[in-house]
Amino acid sequence: MAAVPLSFSSAQGHSLRATSWGCKRQPPTFTACTGGPMVAAVASTLLTRVWAQASRASDRHVARKARKEIPEEETLWSPASPRVQILGLLLLACIANQACRALPFYLVDFAPNAQASQAMNQDLAFSSADYGFFATLGFTIPFTLASLWAGVAADSADRFRLTAVAGVGWSICTAGMALSSSYGSLLLSRALLGLSQAATNPAALSLIAELFPDARATANAIFGLGIYLGGAIASLGAYVDEQEGWRTTCVLFGVASVAASLPVLSKQDAHKNETVSLPSLPANFGEMQRQIAKLPEAASEVLTSSLQAVEPSGARWLLLGSTLRFSAGFAILVWLPSAVRATFPEDIEQFAVINSLIKGLAGGISSVGGGLAADALRSRGFGDKAAAYFCAASSLLAAPLWYLTLADGFGFESSMTFLCVEYLVAESWLGPAISALQGSVDPKRRGAAQGVFSSLTALGNGLPVVLGLLAPAELTEGLQVSVAVCYVLSGICFLCASRHLSQETSS
């Protein structure tokens, strides 16, 4: 029977092809033509193994279904299951969220010969330090503040409508960046984007917790695929930028984001039908004074509750390790495109395609694998200690792989190969870390502990800001060393956490 080729190609003819043969269940032959045999070997081996595993799993599933041996929990993961469909819609919104968030990272170029039409920093005349603030704290400060309101809204409002309204908001902000005439107006769009995107996680994660009580880590990891798939799509923005310019790229991403955010309106939140309400304004000046006077007391209560939630030593070591991992991850997200532009200026379009594949495939596989590992370890009685060891191993193994990604003397293909393997190793930490944290604290205070965990993303943005203060010639080396150090220190913190965690499955 004739072969049917499937291919994904870049503008320069670099392609990734899979050939399948009719209805025969044979593993396809994957070939990658990227200009570098090392990248081709890694990508081909990875895709072939994934296909083979999926084929074996499918064959086992069909045989068990014929014998009527499939347990109920597996049928609930069927694409026809309502909860799986909802998870798919939430994942689609998360992809749009992350793509719009990461898009600006691929629209800057600090090289002396950068063109204004293709680099927003050249067009609007702002420095690398300005960009560091714009990409990190310019987003994180409004995002963190809005998260407090978004969490309350998710407890009372229709969470599907909340997600859709937020999606329209961040899509408008993304497209609106194309109208920016100065750094200040661009920063305003970024801040408003942060306000809009704050609603996504509280609404989606609370729905997932209700829909998947038996597999929260796995479901959260699948939702977390949006980080990698959205980042992969954002990486393609570098290619669109090269062809159409940064302003057109912003408009295209904004329009696509609206289309991805609105499908959640097809579902209705049966338990949350109230409308979102804003805090009421004080009736008079005296009442306003009384409300202001209560703010320190309220803030003190929140701080006290949060500190009590993470009082166990194991939880604090987990949080410290997670902060270091956030720092490393944000530094890579914000500065890797600029480092690649400086090191391999002739390979930008190729980088856009390869980086997109690495984020989507390697990052996604690693993330889901970490979630599955966390659920499997807990179900088999290994408890939270094993999850902490898992996080430590991920961090310590990722350090040398990342260092080699930007090491002198390696070509573009070798650099991308190390980046691919680094993603496979590094991105599996989040599911086990959250699982271990939830098991290390009082069950009645898990919400507060999760709030502390989420707020640490603000601290994680500190490293990208510091890197923005470096001279352009020092940026690549600074990124290389600082991320590797964060990986090593986080691994040590996770090992310390394992000493304080129970080996038995927590309640």
N, C-alpha and C positions, 0 to 999 in steps of 0.2 A: 504494500500500500504506500502511496506517495507520502513523503514527509511533509509536515506543515511547519515552517519556520516561524518563530516568534522573536521579534527583535526590538530593542530599545536603542536609539541612536542619538548621538550628539551632532552638532553642526559640522564638526570636523571629521565625521565618519567613524568615530569611536563607537563601538556597539557591543551589546550583550545579547547573545542569541541562544535560544533553546529550541531543539528540534524534537518533536514528538511523532509517534507513528500510530496514526489511526486509533483503533480501540484497544490495541495491545497495551497491557500494563507493564511497559518497560520504562526504566528510568531514562529520561531524555539526556541527550548529550549537550552540555552547556559549553559554549566557547565565548571568551571575552577578548575583544580586540581593542585594547585601550592604549596601545603603544608601549606597554610594559608587561613582560611575561610574569613578573611577581604578582602584580595586581590581578592578572588574568587567572593565575593558578588559584589564588585565594578565593576569588569570586566564583570560579567554576566549581571548585571543590565544595564550597559552602552551599551553593544552590543545588548541586547534585545530591548532596546528603540530605538536605531538607526535603527534596522531592521524594527520595527513597523512603525516608521516615514517614512522610505523609501517606505514601502509597501503602506501606505496610500497615499503618494505623487504619486506613480506610478499608483494607481487606479484612482486618480483624473485626472492624465494626460491622461490616456486611455479614460476616459469618455469625457473629453473636446475635445480630438482629434476626437472622433466619432461625436461630435456636431460641429466640425470645429470652436472651440472657442479659440484655442491656438494662442496668439499674436506672431508677428514676432520675437520679442526679445527672446522668449522661444525656438523657432525652431532654432535660431542661437546658442543655447547651446547644440544642438543635437550632439552626437558623430560623425555624418556624416558631421558636419559643418567644413569647412577648417580651420577656426580660432581655433576651439576647438582641432582639430588634431595638429595644430602647438603648442598650449598651452601644449598639452600632451608631445610632443617631447622636448619642453623647460623644462618641469617639470622633464622629465627623465634625461636630462643633469644636472639639478640642484641637483637631488638626488645623482648622481655620484660625483658632485662637493663637496657636503657637507659630503658624506661618506668618501671621501679621506681626506678631511680637518680634520675631527674629529677622524679618525682612530688612530693616535698616542696616544690619550688620554686613550685608552683602552689597550695599549701595554707597560705600565709602572707599576712598583710595587716597592714601597720603603720599604716594609717589610724586616726585617733582613734576613729572610729565602727565599727570592725571588730567582728564578732560572734564570740564564742568558739566557737560550734559550727561556724563556717566557717573559722577561722584558728587553726592550732595554736599560733602564738606568743601569741595572746591567751588561749587556753585554758590553756596551760602557763606563761604569764607569763615569756617570755624576750625579750631585746632584739634589735635588728638586728645587734649585734656577736656575740651568741650564735648567731644564725642564720647569720651569715657563717662562723663556725667549724664549725657543724653541717653546713652544706651543702658545705663544701670540705675542710678538713683533717681534720674528724671522719670523713670517708670516705676521703680520700686516704692518710693515714698507715697505717691498717691495710691498705688496698688495696695500697700499694706494698710493705709488708713481706711480705704473703701472696703477692705475685706471685713472689718468689724461690722459695718452696716450690712454687707452682703450675707454674712453668716446669720444675722437676725432675720433678714428677709427670706432666706432659704428655709427657715423654720416656720414661716407663716404664709408664704406666697406660693402660687403655682410655679414649680421649679422649671417646668418646660418653657413657660412664657418668660420667666426671668432669664433663662439661657438665651432665648431667641432675641429678646430686647437688648441684652448685653451684646450679642453677636452683631446686630445692626449697628450698635454704637461703636464698637471697635472697627467695624468695616468702614464706617464713615470717616473715622479718624485716620485710618490707613490711606484711604483715597484722598483725604484732605491734606496729607503731607505734600501732595503734588502741587498744591496752591501756595506753599510756603515761600515767602520772599525774604526771610531772615532766619537766623538761628533761633531767635525768640519764638517766632510763630511755629517753627518745627518742634521746639521743645514743648510748646503748649499742646500740640497734637499728640505728642508722645505721652504727656501727663494724662490727657483725657482718655487715651487708649488704655492706660493703666487703670483708671477709674472704672472703665467699662469691663475690662477683663477680670476684675476682682470677683465678679459674680459667678464665674464658670465653675471653679472647683467646689465651693460650698454647695451649690445646687447639685452638681453632678455626683460628687462623692457621697452626699447624703442619700441620693437615690440609689446608688450602687450598693451602699451598706444595707439598705432595706431589701433590694432585689436579690442580692447574693450573700446571704448570711453564712452559707456553707463554704464559700470560696471567695472571701473578700480580697485576699492578697492577689489571687489570679485575676479577678475582675478589675481591680485597681491597676494591675500591671497592663491589662489590655487597654484600659482607658489611657494609661500612661504612654501607650504607643503613639498617641497624638503628639507627644513631645518630639519623637524621632521622625514621624511621618511629616509633621508640620515643619520641623527643621529641615527635612529633606526638600520639601517644596520651596521653602524660603531660599535654600541654596541655589535652586534653579533661577531665583531672581537675579543672580549674578549674570546668568546667560541672557535673560530678557533685557537686563540693563545694558549689556554690551551691544544688543541689537536695536533697542528702542529708547534707551535713556532711563534715568531713575524716576522721573516724574510719571511717565507712562506706566512703568512697572508698578508704582504705588496704586494707580487707578485700577489696573488689571487685577491686582491682588485684592483690593477692596471690593470690587464687583463679585469676584469669585467667592470671597468670604461671606457675603450676604447670602449667596445661593447655598452655601454649606451650612449656614446657621439657622435658616428658616424651617427646614424639615422637622425639627423637634416640635413645632406647633401641631403636628399631626397627632401628638399624644397629649393626654390630659392627666394632670396630677390629681388622683382621686382623693388624696388625703390633705391637700393644701390648695384650697380654692380662694383664699382671701387675696385681696389685692395688696400690692406693695405700698406701704405708707411711709412717708418721710416724717422725721421727728417734728412735733408741733412747736410753733414759735411761742415764746413767752408772751403772755397777755399784756404785761406792762414792764416798766423798768425794774420795779422791785422784785418781780418774779424772776427776771433775767439775772439779777444779782444773786438771788438765792440758788438758782441753778448753777451759776458759775462757782459759787462758794462750795457746792457739793462735788465739783469735779475732782479736786485732790483726793477726797475720801473715796470716790468711786474708782479712781485710778489705783489707789492703794489697795483696794479690795481685789481688783483684777490681778495686780502684781502678786499679792499674797497668795491668792488661789493658784496662780500659775507656778509659783515657787514650790508650793506644797505638792502640786501634781507631779513635779519632776524631782522631788526630794530624794528618791532612791539613787544611790551612787551609780548603779548600772544605767539608769535613764540619763543621768547627766553626762556620762562618758559617751553614750550613744548620740546625744544631742551635739556634743563637741565634735565628734567624728563626722556627723552629718553636716555641720557648719563648714568644716574643711572641705568636704566633698562638694557642697554647694559652691564654695569659692573656686575650686578647680573647674567645675562644670561651667560656671558663668564666664570664667576667664577664657576658656576654650571657645565658648559660643560667641563672645564679643570680639575676640582678637585673632582667632585663627584665620579668618578670611583675609585680614590685613597682613598677617604674617606670610601667608601663602602668596599674596600679591607681591610682597617685597622680595620673597625668595625665588619664586617661580613666575615672573611676570608674563612669560609666554604661554603659560598653561592655565590661565584663568577659566576659560570656557570648559576645558577638560576637568578642572577641579570642580566646577559647578555640578557637572554630571556625576563624577565619582563620589564627591562628598554627599550628594543627594542619595546615592545608592548605599553608601556606608551608613548614613544616619537611618535611613528607612529599613534596611535589611539587618545590618549588624546590631544597631542600637535596639531595634524592635525585638529581634530574637533574644538578645541579652536581657532586655527588660522583662519579657514574658517568662523567660527561663528563671529569672530571679523570683518572680511571683510564684511560679509552680514549685520552686525549691522551698520557699517559705511555707507554703501550705503542706507540702509533702513531709517536711521535717516535723512540723507540729502534729500532723496526723499520726506519725509513727513514734511519738513520744520523746523526740530528741530535744524539744523545748527551745527556749530562746537563746541558750548558750551557743547552740550550733548555728543559729542565724547570725549571731555576732561574729563567730569565726568565719562564716561565709563572707560577710562584709569586709572583714580584715583581709582575707585572701584576695578578694576582688581589688581592693585598694593597693595592696603591696605589689601585686603582679602588674597592675596598670602603670605604676610609676616608671619602670624602665622602658616599657613600650611607648609611653608618651614622650619620654626624653629622646628616644631614637627617632620619633616622628619628625622632629625639627633639628636633628643632629647635622652638623656640617659634614660634607662629603657624600651624602646620599642624594640620589637623583629624585625626580618627582615621583616616579613609579614606586621606588622603595619607600619614600615618605608616606604615600597613600596606603601602601601595604601595612606598614606599622600602625597607621591610623585605624585601619579596618580591624586589625587584631585587638588594638587598644579598646575600641568600642565594644567588641565582643566580650572582653574581660571586664571592663569598668562599669558598664551600664546595668549590671545585674544587682546592684547594691540596694536600690530603693525599697523594693518589696520586702526583703528580709529585714531591713532597718526599721521600717514602720511596724512590721510584725513583732520584732523584738521590743520596740518601745512600748507598744500596746500591752505586751505581756509583762513588762517590768514595773508598771505603775498600777495604782489602785483602779479597778474597773470603773469605779464611780467618777474618776478624774481623767479618764482617757480623752474626753473632749478637750479639756484644758491642756493636756499634754500635747495633743495634736495641734492645738493653736500655737503653742510654743514652737513646735517643730516647723510649722508653716512660716512663722514670723522670722525664723532664722534665715530665710531667703534674703532678707534685707541685709543681714551681716555678710552673707555670701557675695554681695555685690561690691564689697569693699576692695577686693583684689583687682577686679577690672578697672576700678577708678584709679587705684595706685599705678597700675600698668599704663594708664593713659598719661601719667605725668612723665614717663620716660621719653627720651628722644627717639624718633622713628628708627634710627640705626640700632638702638638697644632693645627695641620692642620684642623681636623674635627670641633673643636669648633670655630676656626677662620672663616671657611667657613660658618658655621651655623649662626653666629652672623652678619658677614659682609653682607651677602646676604639679611637677614631680614631687616637690617638697610637701605640698598639701596632701597628695596621695599617701606618701609615707607616714606623715603625722596622723592622718585619719585612720590608717591601718593600725597604728599603735593605740589610738583611742578605742577602736573597736575591740582590740585584744584586751585592753583594760576593762571594757564593759563586760566581756565574757566572764571575767573573774567574779563579777557580782551578780550574774544572772543565774537563774535556776536551770538545771538540766531537765527538769520535768516540765511538761506542758502546763502553762499557767491557766488559771480559770478565766 
